[in-house]
Amino acid sequence: MGELAEVVGGTCEGNSSVLIHGVADLEGAGPKEISFFAHPRYEAAARKTAAGALLDGVQAAGDFGKNRIRVADPSGAFSKIALLFAPPASPPIVGSHPSAIVSPQAKLGDGVGLGPYVVVEEGAEIGNGTQIGAGSYIGRHVKIGAGCVFHPRVYVGERCCVGNRVVLHAGAVVGADGFGYEMKEGKHVKIPQLGIVQIDDEAEIGANTTIDRGRFARTHIGEGAKIDNLVMIAHNCVVGPHSVIVAQSGLSGSTTTGHHVVIAGHVGTVGHVHLGDGV
């Protein structure tokens, strides 16, 4: 425990020599694991936990009868410690798998890794060190920056642009047609969707999330935006920088947000509304 306290800049209370083998939540932790307590509502659980040690705040309540590490930010410290016990990351993809299909007109940067059955169409450009997982499809004239990670079965449609260090989780669809029809003579007639999707640097898109291309111009996901699994972003939406959208939410066409907006789970918007900064 004492070594962990040094890692997070905390102060030990109790037996600093207790051995810690892993991390867990308050209810599931055992005597060889460390957990954390960051909010008064969890005090009862913190007193009952079987954890061998607790991370808690410098202003937390008195004696719990537990070994403790006092830190200014228990949640952040716990994340740092959790990384020490995390299993090794998957090794990077090296080169192109023999089953990958890459157009001779595509441009791959240094250190690009392509998994099994990846397809890269003509005119696509992929930046240095980007990793593209098995079964993914990169359309014609797509531009992808450096250091991106695309998990298996990602789709990026033609002409879309993805910045640097972007993460697309499994099954994400970027650049499908927007849902646009006109009624003519009693039939739904498709409106051509001619725009693109632009995703800026360090955004992260969750599994099975769909982002439609613009009818004209672009659908735009700002720098550092984090979008959860199973989210629907319709054509010509703008998600502002460093905004967060939680699972099973949907933005109707031309919805726009400012920066640092939080949209909780199961939220839906009507079209052509704007959410201001920090909403």
N, C-alpha and C positions, 0 to 999 in steps of 0.2 A: 504493500500500500504506500509505503514511503516513496518508492520510486515513481509510482503513479502521481503522487502529490507533486513531485518535482516536475514531471511532464506538464502538468496543468497549472503550475504556480500556486498550488494550494497549501493549506496548513493542516497537518494531521492532528486528530484527536483520537486517543485510544492506542491500540497496538499497531504501530507503523510497520511491524514485521509480518503481519498477516499476509498469507499468499493469496493472490487473486488470479484465477484461471480464466475468467470471462466476464461478460456483461449480461444484464437481464433487467426486465422491468421489476417494479417493487413486488408484485404478486408472485412472479415466477422465479425470482432470484433465490439461489441457495447459498450456503456458507462459503463457497469458493468463488462467488461472483460479486461484482460491485453494481449498485444501482444508483439512481439519483432522485432527489427530492427538490423540486424547484417552485412549488406553489403550496400555500397553506391548505388548500383543499385536499392535498394528498398526505397530510400529516398523520392521519390514522393509519394509512397503509404503510407509511414509513416506520411507524412504531411497531407494526406487526411483521414487517418483512423479515425473512430469514437470511437476507443478504449479509455477506461477510463484511461489507463496508458500504458506506453511503457517501455520495457527493451531495453537499447541500450548500446553501448560501451563507455568507458571512453573518447575515442577520437572522438566520433560522432559529427556531425554538431551541430550548436548552437540551439537557441530556436525554437521548433516546436509548441509552444503553447499547449504542452501536459504535463501531469504529467509523470515523468520519473524516472526510476531506472537505474542508471549508474553502469555497471559491466564490468569486464574484458572479460567475455565470455558470451555474451547475449544468444546464442543458448543453451549452457549448463545450464545457469540459468533458462531459460524458461522451459527446460525439468524438472528441479527440481521442479519448481512451478506447472507445469502441473500435476505432480504426486500427489500434494496436493488436486487437484480437480478431480482426476480420480475416477471412480466408484469403489466400493469394488471389489477386486479380487474374482473369483469363489472360494468357499470353497474347500479344498483338498478332494480328494476321500479317504474315510475311509474304509479300508479293501477291500474285494473282493465282487463285486456285485453278487447276487445269480445266475445270468445268465452267469457269467464268467466261462470258462472251463480251469482248471489248471491241468496239468499232475501231478500225484503223484511223478514223478521223477524230477519235477522242484523245484528250490530253491528260495524262496522269502525272502528278508531281512526284517528287522523291518520297520513297517510303510509303506509298499508298498500298493498303492491303485490301484485297477483294476476296471474299469468302466464296464457298461453293455456289454455283448457279447464279451469280450476280450478272446482270446485264447492264452494260454501259453503252448508250447509243451515240451516234455520230454527233460531233460538235460539243459533246460534254467536256467539261474541264473540272478536274478534281485536284485540290490543293495538297501540299506536302503533308504526309503523315496521316491523312484521313483513312479511317477504317470503315469498311462497308460490309455488313454481315450477310450471311447466306440468304439467297433467294431475293435480294433487293433489286430494284429496277431504277435506273437513272436515265431519264428521258433525253431526247435530242436537245442539244444546246443548253443544258442545265449547267449552272456554275456553282461549284461547291468549294468553300474555302479550306484552309489548313486546319489540321488537328481535330477534325470532326469525328464523331462516333455514331454510325448508323447501325442499329441492331438488326437482326434478321427480319426479312420481309417488309422492308421499308419501300415505299413508292414515292418517287419525286418526278412529277410530270414535266413535260417539255418547257424549256425556257425559264423555269423557276430558278431563283437565286438563294443560296444558303451561305451564310457568313462563316467566320472562323470559330472553331471550338464549340460547334453546335452539336447537341445530342438529340437523336431521333430514336425513340424506343420502338420495340417490335410492332410491326403492323401499322405504323403511322403512314398516313396518306397525305402528301403535300402536292397540291396542284390538280386535283380532280375538278371536273367542271362544276361551276356554280349551278344552283338549282333555279333555272330561269326559263319560264314558258309564257307564251301568249296564247289566248284563246282565239282561234280563227276558224270560222265555219264549223263551230261545235267541236273542234279538236285542239289539243294542246300542241303548240308548235314551239320547238326548242329555240331559245334565243342564244346565238353563238356567244361563247365565253372566251374572250380573246386576250384576257390579261394574264398575269402571273401571280405567284406567291413569292414574297421576299421575306426571308428570315434572317435577322441580324445576329451579330456575334454573341456567343455564349447563351443563346436561348436553349431551352430544353423542352422537348415535345413528348408527351407521354404515349404509352402503348395504345394503339387503335384510335388515336385522335385523328380527325380529318380536318384539313384546312383547304377550302376551295379556292381556286384561282379567281381573280377578278373578272367581272364582265368586261370592263375596260381597265386599263392601268394595273393596279396590284391589290392584293390582300397582303397586309404588312404586319409582321410580328417583330416587335422592337427588341433592342439589345437587352439581354439578360432576362427576358420574359420566361416564366416557368408555367407550362401548361400540363395539367394532369392527364391521366388516362381517360379515354372515352369522352373527349370534348369535341364539339362541332363548331368550327369557325366558318361562317358563310362568306360568300364573295364580297370583296371590297371592304371587309372589316379591317380595322387598325387596332392592334393591341399595343399599348404604349410600353416604353422601356421599363423593365424591372417590375412588370405587373405579374399577378398570379391568378390563374384560373383553375378551379378545383373540379374534380371528376363530375361527369355527366351534366355539365353545363353546356349551353348552346347560345351562340351569338348570331342573331339574324343579320341578313345582308346590310352592309354599310354601317354597322355598329362601330363606334370608335371609342377608345379610352385614352386618357392621359397617362402619365407615368405613375408607377407604384400603386396601381389599382388592384384591389383584391375582389375577386368574384368567387363566392363560395359554391359548394356543391349544389347541383340541381337548379341552378339559376338559369333562367332564359330571358333574353331581351327581345323586344320587337325591333324591327329594322329602323335604321337611320336615327338612332339615339346616340348621345355622347355622354360618357361618364368622365367627370373631370379628374384632375390629378389627386391622387391619394384617397379616392373614394373606396 
